[in-house]
Amino acid sequence: MIQGNLYPMMTQLFEKIVHQVGSVVLGKEPQIRLALACIFARGHLLIEDLPGIGKTTLAKVLARCMGLKFQRMQFTSDLLPGDILGMSVFDQHAATFTFHPGPIFTQVFLADEINRATPKSQSALLEAMEEEQVTIEGETRALEAPFFVIATQNPLEQAGTFPLPESQMDRFLMRIHLGYPDRKAEKEILRGTGAEPALAALQPFMDKTGVLKIQAAVEQVHVSDTFLAYLQDILEFTRTSGTFQFGLSPRAGLSLSRAARAWAYLHGRDHTLPEDLQQMLPWVAGHRLRSGTDLTEFSKDRLMDILKKVPVPV
């Protein structure tokens, strides 16, 4: 387990986890690094891509490598909030109601194809993602720490999907895309027998105590006044430039700061640099920004080109 001063050993541990996850999810090292940064920043992750790309496999492997409890729920149009949160059932023998917890009572909750469920069912996750608790039948129940939601989403042009409202999108610290594997990785995938045997052979690198220690250490990463000024300049640019429909909120600013701290920590530093913010910006801000003219999303490259107009502090 992880003990003592975590900074010197973090880069080595990070690389080991990336390698282990990458032995199952082939050819997706950048996305694996982003997903781990999201977890250690106490954030939730949205993976948007076509079916069959490996979104569900990535969620399973991450949970197993970190030794966390895992529950998966397939989101469908007939799903009800009680199916996610749980409900009380009357016990005739005891003449009382007994609460049966739903799959949300876990540590890594996979909301598979979240945008196939109706907005009413999607909204059942809001309190859990924001406050790590759920309120059911007037009673508030805490969720076990660490609590982390990974949601997969199909492209909205596919049949039977409901767009996630802005309030739901804002609960996700990051949104990433996996994309098709390159030719070399796909050859290895086609040569194999599927991800399940490799997943079953994985051994956890840590347990929940280790994850909580890393999350606590990430919060101690130093953020300088210069870094905060650069972050505020970016937030102000999105609000005043006229490029975007709406600018980034203070919550988005907090998300950027948390993600940058995690990125710095995973690379063995106890302080943030402007480069950490630049690395995290498209994945944290991309799903929160829309064009001010046609309301379309910005590609990663176009978003970065626009935000290059914000000068980097010297």
Buried (B, 14 or more C-beta within 10 A) or exposed (E): EBEEEBBEEBBEBBEEBBEBBBEBBBBBBEBBBBBBBBBBBBBBBBBBBEEEBBBBBBBBBBBBBBBBEBBBBEBBEEBEBBBBBBBBEEEEEEEEEEEEBBBBBBBBBBBBBBBBBBEEBBBBBBBBBEEBEBEBEEEEBEBEEBBBBBBBBBEEEEEEBBEBEEEBBBBBBBBBBBEEBEEEBEEEBEEEEEBEEBBEEBEEBBEBEBBBBBBEBBEEBEBEEBBEEBBEBBBEBBEEBEBBBEBBBEEBBEBBBBBBBBBBBBBBBBEBBBEBBBBBBBBBBBBBBBEEEEEEEBEEEEBBEBBEEBEEEE
